[in-house]
Amino acid sequence: MVLITASALIWVGTAFAGYAIYLALIPAIREPWAAAIAGVVLVIGPFAYALLLIARRPRDNKPRLHNPEPLPASADPEAATLNLLAKVAQEKPLLAVVFAGILGASEALAQRKNH
């Protein structure tokens, strides 16, 4: 509810600011141009401010890519699959559940063919 109220206050405040700019420009220029300039000010102003903030942001000297930690290789394919599943589960648990189900079904089919 607070978010809706804050959003409404921002929209109403922006509308009143636009109307104030429009009314201030009417004596100097005609009404259509006053409306157009008020709209441009309300669009270009925040856009220019955002660009200024991005330009003034301090740059970090760290490289964007990092070197991954080396993992010991295992000869067991099931261990590699379980390690992959564990890594996926950390970031996307639902995908890990689906992947584990597919892995279980494939193992069941493989065992059925062997017997």
C-alpha positions as CSV (number, residue, x, y, z in Angstrom):
1,M,0.0,0.0,0.0
2,V,2.9,2.3,0.8
3,L,4.4,1.7,-2.6
4,I,1.1,2.6,-4.4
5,T,0.8,5.7,-2.3
6,A,4.4,6.8,-3.0
7,S,3.9,6.1,-6.7
8,A,0.8,8.1,-6.8
9,L,2.5,11.0,-5.1
10,I,5.3,10.9,-7.6
11,W,2.9,10.9,-10.6
12,V,0.8,13.7,-9.2
13,G,3.9,15.7,-8.3
14,T,5.2,15.3,-11.9
15,A,1.9,16.3,-13.3
16,F,1.8,19.5,-11.2
17,A,5.4,20.3,-12.2
18,G,4.6,19.9,-15.8
19,Y,1.5,22.0,-15.5
20,A,3.5,24.7,-13.7
21,I,6.1,24.7,-16.4
22,Y,3.4,24.9,-19.0
23,L,1.7,27.9,-17.3
24,A,5.0,29.7,-16.9
25,L,5.8,29.4,-20.6
26,I,2.4,30.5,-21.9
27,P,3.0,34.2,-21.7
28,A,6.3,33.9,-23.6
29,I,5.2,31.5,-26.3
30,R,2.0,30.0,-27.6
31,E,0.2,27.2,-25.8
32,P,1.2,24.2,-28.1
33,W,4.9,25.2,-27.8
34,A,4.6,25.6,-24.1
35,A,3.1,22.1,-23.7
36,A,5.8,20.7,-26.0
37,I,8.7,22.4,-24.1
38,A,7.2,21.3,-20.7
39,G,7.1,17.7,-22.0
40,V,10.7,17.8,-23.3
41,V,11.9,19.3,-20.0
42,L,10.2,16.6,-18.0
43,V,11.6,13.8,-20.2
44,I,15.1,15.1,-21.0
45,G,15.8,16.4,-17.5
46,P,15.7,13.1,-15.7
47,F,17.4,11.4,-18.6
48,A,20.3,13.9,-18.6
49,Y,20.6,13.5,-14.8
50,A,20.8,9.7,-15.2
51,L,23.5,10.0,-17.8
52,L,25.4,12.4,-15.5
53,L,25.3,9.9,-12.7
54,I,26.5,7.2,-14.9
55,A,29.3,9.3,-16.2
56,R,30.5,10.4,-12.7
57,R,30.4,6.8,-11.4
58,P,33.8,5.7,-10.2
59,R,35.4,3.1,-12.4
60,D,36.8,0.0,-10.8
61,N,40.1,-1.4,-12.0
62,K,39.1,-5.0,-11.4
63,P,38.7,-7.1,-14.5
64,R,35.2,-8.0,-15.4
65,L,35.9,-11.7,-15.7
66,H,37.3,-13.7,-12.8
67,N,39.4,-16.8,-12.9
68,P,37.4,-19.8,-11.8
69,E,38.7,-21.9,-9.0
70,P,40.1,-25.1,-10.3
71,L,38.2,-28.2,-9.3
72,P,39.7,-31.6,-9.0
73,A,38.7,-33.9,-11.9
74,S,37.1,-37.2,-11.0
75,A,37.0,-40.3,-13.2
76,D,33.5,-41.3,-11.9
77,P,30.8,-39.9,-14.3
78,E,28.1,-40.2,-11.6
79,A,30.2,-38.0,-9.3
80,A,30.6,-35.4,-12.0
81,T,26.9,-35.5,-12.7
82,L,26.1,-35.0,-9.0
83,N,28.6,-32.2,-8.7
84,L,26.9,-30.5,-11.7
85,L,23.5,-31.0,-10.1
86,A,24.8,-29.5,-6.8
87,K,26.0,-26.4,-8.6
88,V,22.7,-26.0,-10.4
89,A,20.8,-26.5,-7.2
90,Q,22.6,-23.6,-5.6
91,E,21.4,-21.1,-8.2
92,K,18.2,-22.7,-9.6
93,P,16.6,-25.2,-7.2
94,L,13.6,-25.9,-9.4
95,L,15.8,-26.7,-12.4
96,A,17.8,-29.0,-10.2
97,V,14.7,-30.9,-9.2
98,V,13.7,-31.4,-12.8
99,F,17.3,-32.4,-13.7
100,A,17.4,-34.9,-10.8
101,G,14.1,-36.4,-12.0
102,I,15.4,-36.8,-15.5
103,L,18.7,-38.3,-14.1
104,G,16.7,-40.8,-12.0
105,A,14.5,-41.8,-14.9
106,S,17.5,-42.4,-17.2
107,E,19.2,-44.5,-14.5
108,A,16.1,-46.6,-14.1
109,L,15.9,-47.2,-17.8
110,A,19.6,-48.1,-18.0
111,Q,19.2,-50.6,-15.2
112,R,16.1,-52.1,-16.8
113,K,18.1,-52.6,-20.1
114,N,21.0,-54.3,-18.2
115,H,18.7,-56.8,-16.4
